[in-house]
Amino acid sequence: MGKNKLAKFEEMKAFEHVVQAPFNTIKNNDFPLKGKWREKFFGNDNPIILELGCGKGEYSVELAEKYPFKNFIGVDIKGARLWKGAKVAQEKGLKNVGFLRTNIEIIGQFFGPDEVDEIWLTFPDPQMKKTRKRLTSTIFLKKYKQFLKKDGIIHLKTDSNFQYSYSSALVHLNKFEILAETDNLYESDILNNTLSIKTFYEKQWLSRGIPIKYLAFRLNDKDWQEPEIEFEKDEYRSFGRSAKEI
């Protein structure tokens, strides 16, 4: 591990708005903040919005700036990425945003029933070969349902046509309530200040002429099924997600 990463990890230990609890430290135990994030972490009773797979936390930070009376938590396992968002939040003095470094596979161990109002999935890895790892699969949706409010909203923003097609098919198949759906967000009439937030990688995809897709929906109480369809894979995935911010 490079010195720069080690320095970031060390600095992040002192950030009061960062919680670090990867799988190898929490294992099968529920986290002490479960069901108590408003009271113990934020010190208010405002709604909680999660950004899962938040990367550098750009969306969480900008949402926190736009909506001071809501609480935002960016979740990712990559500490060096989280450091960027945590650092910016600290420099801006934002009190309504925090970060959780952990594996999303165990997200249910961190939040109690009805504790979360909304979930943002911003440009998740489409996991074209492994359904069980897709953040919009029924496996993960069942995890979210444990802590998402009954009328809670799940937002998907993606460059991947595979991710969008799969997620849309799953939502329609299971008759979830669809609040918004478009395969070209910036040419649609649903674009607003929230959806206009552009992450570093989103700007990369747009510069290549790749349209951004968006889907917002609510879960239901039925038995869910996976779509039995072969979805066309994204060819451009072979080109770099390794692009670095200058």
Secondary structure, 3 states (H helix, E strand, C coil): CCHHHHHHHHHHCCCCCEEECCHHHHCCCCCCCCCCHHHHHHCCCCCEEEEECCCCCHHHHHHHHHCCCCEEEEEECCHHHHHHHHHHHHHHCCCCEEEEECCHHHHHHCCCCCCEEEEEEECCCCCCCCHHHCCCCHHHHHHHHCCEEEEEEEEEEECCHHHHHHHHHHHHHCCCEEEEEECCHHHCCCCCCCCCCCCHHHHHHHHCCCCCEEEEEECCCCCCCCCCCCCCCCHHHHCCCCCCCC
